């Protein structure tokens, strides 16, 4: 159940949220860093 939920959330993130993976994390704003961290957390949770 948890893996399915985070898998769905991961697909939703890819479609809706912007990708900041090509940018330097130190130069991102706090809001952009939060989005990047959320996307990373969801990705890791969907892979477990």
Secondary structure, 3 states (H helix, E strand, C coil): CHHHHHHHHHHHHHHHCCCCCCCCHHHCCHHHHHHHHHHHHHHHHHHC
